[in-house]
Amino acid sequence: MKIGIIGLGIIGGGYAKALIKYGYEIYGIDKNTDTIEYALKENLITKGYTDGSDIISNLDVIFVCLYPKDTVDFIRKNQNRFKKNSVISDVSGIKRYISNSLIYEKEDYEIVLSHPIAGSELSGIKNSNEAIFHNSNFVICPHKYSTEENMKLIEILAYQIGFGNVSYISDLEHDKILGYTSHLTHAIAMALVNSDPQESKTEMFIGDSYKDLTRIANINEDLWIELFEKNKDNLIKHIDNFINELDMIKLSLRNKDSDTLKSIMNKSSNQRCDIDG
């Protein structure tokens, strides 16, 4: 099988490292010449291209590992080049935008909307590591032209990459849930770091709790502005809910209401335990 990976960054580079071990022919396409040279030197890809328009028509599966808008632009630009019956999959953290932009009618190729729920605050192929996928969650979002055969193919590849669980949900449900589990958490991390009064040397008093909560505040602003803005309705609702929860804590403190404060803490402890099973 010939697999193309468009964009050899954290996700694309990790995919390449994992999949080439299974004997697939991996064709990397990245506009950065240094990235291609590194991938070839480290034997992460079979061949590499900075353009790739000549190889696209020979690829059986293509993973488009780009920002959401760039993903849409790439697929639109190359839709007449894709091999007949090939499978094109994305990695975007928003799905309704992708489906609304690309899923109009049945094509000679099939788009399988997917999202690897894994990542890093680092960037670039040199920081890519397939270990970030191990036992992580992977989501596939069926649409009206999806086929069981091609969704199953992407599921198999996801497990080979190292993902521990593959789920199927609609694009609408995906964006609603990820607005909470991913987009809101990044907004909270940003707000926490930016709320530092800087009245003293904060770094001298930081423990694991602060580090854990703010790791993702070291953010790729270009990517996350896209994700926030293209999922703004869901994110705003989640931010409002979060503010309400903070207000309840603040009100409990202001009213010296230890019982309510204890109830809030017990609720969060129980719900966190449920997540771990």
C-alpha positions as a printed Julia matrix, in Angstrom:
277×3 Matrix{Float64}:
   0.0    0.0    0.0
   1.24   3.47  -0.88
   0.48   6.01   1.84
   0.98   9.74   1.46
   1.44  12.04   4.43
   0.91  15.73   3.75
   2.68  17.81   6.38
   5.47  16.13   8.33
   5.08  17.88  11.66
   4.27  16.44  15.08
   1.3   14.41  13.82
   2.44  13.66  10.27
   5.97  12.82  11.37
   4.62  10.53  14.09
   2.35   8.78  11.59
   5.31   8.21   9.28
   7.49   6.77  12.06
   4.77   4.35  13.08
   3.49   3.21   9.68
   6.78   2.66   7.86
   7.52  -0.14  10.33
   4.65  -2.11   8.78
   6.27  -2.17   5.37
   4.05   0.44   3.73
   5.54   2.75   1.13
   5.4    6.15   2.83
   5.51   9.25   0.66
   6.05  12.48   2.56
   5.04  15.86   1.2
   6.13  19.0    3.03
   6.99  22.47   1.75
  10.07  22.58   3.99
  13.12  21.09   2.26
  14.94  20.53   5.56
  11.98  18.52   6.85
  12.04  16.24   3.8
  15.8   15.77   4.06
  15.53  14.88   7.75
  12.71  12.4    7.1
  14.74  10.68   4.37
  17.9   10.63   6.48
  16.04   9.03   9.4
  14.29   6.52   7.08
  10.86   7.8    8.08
   9.63   7.98   4.5
  10.23   6.08   1.27
  10.37   9.23  -0.84
   9.85  12.91  -0.16
   8.53  15.88  -2.08
   8.1   19.6   -1.51
   5.26  19.7   -4.04
   4.04  16.16  -4.62
   1.57  16.88  -7.41
   3.17  14.16  -9.55
   2.9   11.41  -6.9
  -0.6   12.11  -5.55
  -2.33  10.16  -8.32
  -0.42   7.01  -7.3
  -1.32   7.04  -3.6
  -3.85   4.62  -2.1
  -4.27   6.48   1.2
  -3.46  10.1    2.0
  -3.32  11.57   5.5
  -3.6   15.36   5.29
  -1.84  16.58   8.45
  -2.37  20.31   8.01
  -4.3   23.1    9.69
  -8.06  22.99   8.98
  -8.14  25.67   6.26
  -4.99  24.29   4.65
  -6.57  20.83   4.7
  -9.6   22.1    2.8
  -7.41  24.02   0.35
  -5.19  20.99  -0.3
  -8.09  18.63  -1.0
  -9.85  21.14  -3.26
  -6.65  21.82  -5.17
  -5.88  18.15  -5.74
  -9.35  16.62  -6.08
  -8.77  15.9   -9.78
  -5.41  14.27  -9.04
  -6.48  11.74  -6.41
  -6.31   8.11  -7.46
  -9.67   6.5   -8.17
 -11.0    4.72  -5.05
  -8.27   6.24  -2.89
  -8.96   7.27   0.71
  -8.22  10.79   1.95
  -8.21  11.36   5.71
  -7.54  14.45   7.81
  -6.38  15.05  11.38
  -8.24  18.29  12.13
  -9.47  19.13  15.62
 -12.72  20.45  14.15
 -14.95  18.43  11.88
 -18.1   20.35  10.9
 -16.01  22.95   9.05
 -14.22  20.21   7.1
 -17.4   18.33   6.19
 -19.31  21.49   5.24
 -16.41  22.59   3.04
 -15.76  19.29   1.26
 -18.63  16.79   1.48
 -21.02  17.75  -1.33
 -21.4   14.66  -3.49
 -19.97  11.2   -4.01
 -16.49  11.43  -5.53
 -14.12   8.93  -7.17
 -12.15   9.1   -3.92
 -13.49   8.94  -0.37
 -12.87  11.35   2.48
 -12.74   9.72   5.91
 -12.97  12.4    8.59
 -10.7   11.44  11.47
  -9.1   13.06  14.49
  -6.15  11.7   16.48
  -6.74  13.0   19.99
  -3.07  13.34  20.81
  -0.45  15.99  20.39
   2.34  18.0   21.94
   3.13  21.59  22.8
   6.26  21.11  20.65
   6.35  21.3   16.87
   8.3   20.01  13.9
   9.33  16.58  12.68
  12.37  16.44  14.98
  10.0   16.54  17.95
   7.6   13.98  16.48
   7.26  10.73  18.38
   4.8    7.93  17.69
   4.69   7.29  21.45
   2.23  10.19  21.83
  -0.37   8.05  20.07
   0.03   4.94  22.21
  -3.28   4.06  23.9
  -4.72   7.46  22.94
  -8.18   8.01  21.47
  -8.91   8.23  17.75
 -12.21   9.47  16.32
 -13.84   8.8   12.95
 -16.82  10.93  11.88
 -19.04   9.18   9.31
 -20.86  11.24   6.67
 -23.51  10.38   4.07
 -20.95   9.09   1.55
 -18.87   7.08   4.04
 -18.35   3.38   3.39
 -17.72   0.75   6.05
 -14.77  -0.58   4.05
 -12.81   2.66   3.99
 -13.64   3.7    7.54
 -12.43   0.25   8.64
  -9.2    0.78   6.69
  -8.48   4.02   8.56
  -9.4    2.29  11.83
  -6.88  -0.49  11.14
  -4.18   2.07  10.32
  -5.03   3.97  13.52
  -4.47   0.86  15.61
  -1.2    0.2   13.77
  -0.08   3.74  14.55
  -0.66   2.88  18.2
  -4.03   4.29  19.18
  -5.79   2.37  21.93
  -9.39   3.2   21.13
 -11.28   4.15  17.95
 -14.71   5.8   18.3
 -17.33   6.76  15.74
 -19.37   9.96  16.28
 -20.99  12.61  14.1
 -19.11  15.75  13.14
 -21.56  17.85  15.19
 -21.08  15.74  18.3
 -17.31  15.73  17.79
 -17.11  19.51  17.76
 -19.38  19.82  20.79
 -17.33  17.35  22.84
 -13.91  18.57  21.68
 -15.02  22.11  22.4
 -15.09  21.0   26.03
 -12.28  18.44  26.34
  -9.74  20.26  24.16
 -10.63  23.8   23.15
 -11.92  24.86  26.57
  -8.93  23.3   28.34
  -6.55  25.29  26.16
  -8.53  28.47  26.86
  -8.36  27.77  30.61
  -4.6   27.16  30.49
  -4.1   30.42  28.62
  -6.29  32.36  31.05
  -4.56  30.86  34.09
  -1.09  31.84  32.87
  -2.24  35.29  31.76
  -3.95  35.94  35.12
  -0.58  35.81  36.92
  -0.33  39.16  38.78
   3.49  38.88  38.54
   3.87  40.57  41.89
   6.62  38.13  42.8
   8.76  35.53  41.08
   6.01  33.05  40.3
   8.44  30.49  38.91
   9.96  30.1   42.4
   6.65  28.79  43.76
   5.41  26.51  40.99
   4.6   22.86  41.69
   3.31  19.97  39.62
  -0.31  21.14  39.76
   0.51  24.42  38.01
   2.79  22.69  35.51
   0.14  20.08  34.69
  -2.58  22.7   34.23
  -0.51  25.05  32.07
   1.61  22.77  29.87
  -0.68  23.47  26.9
  -0.54  27.24  27.44
   2.64  27.13  25.34
   0.38  27.32  22.32
   0.62  27.38  18.53
  -1.42  30.54  18.06
  -1.97  30.14  14.31
  -3.52  26.69  14.7
  -5.53  27.46  17.83
  -7.0   30.71  16.54
  -8.42  28.62  13.68
  -9.78  25.97  16.02
 -11.29  28.5   18.43
 -12.91  30.63  15.73
 -14.26  27.73  13.66
 -15.81  26.15  16.76
 -16.7   29.39  18.52
 -20.37  28.63  19.26
 -19.53  25.45  21.16
 -16.52  27.02  22.86
 -18.45  30.08  24.05
 -21.12  27.84  25.64
 -18.44  25.83  27.45
 -16.7   29.01  28.63
 -20.02  30.29  30.03
 -20.55  27.0   31.9
 -17.02  27.16  33.27
 -17.49  30.75  34.47
 -20.7   29.66  36.21
 -18.78  26.96  38.07
 -16.13  29.47  39.16
 -18.86  31.85  40.28
 -20.34  29.11  42.47
 -16.97  28.6   44.14
 -16.51  32.35  44.58
 -20.01  32.75  46.03
 -19.43  29.88  48.46
 -16.27  31.54  49.72
 -17.9   34.94  49.97
 -20.83  33.5   51.94
 -18.57  31.29  54.08
 -20.65  28.36  52.85
 -18.4   25.4   53.59
 -21.16  22.86  52.9
 -21.68  24.04  49.33
 -17.93  24.23  48.77
 -17.54  20.67  50.03
 -20.35  19.52  47.75
 -18.63  21.11  44.75
 -15.36  19.38  45.64
 -17.04  16.01  46.14
 -18.79  16.3   42.79
 -15.53  17.01  40.96
 -13.73  14.16  42.75
 -16.46  11.68  41.84
 -16.61  12.78  38.21
 -12.82  12.63  37.89
 -12.8    9.09  39.31
 -15.45   8.1   36.76
 -13.14   9.23  33.95
 -10.38   6.91  35.18
 -12.89   4.08  35.5
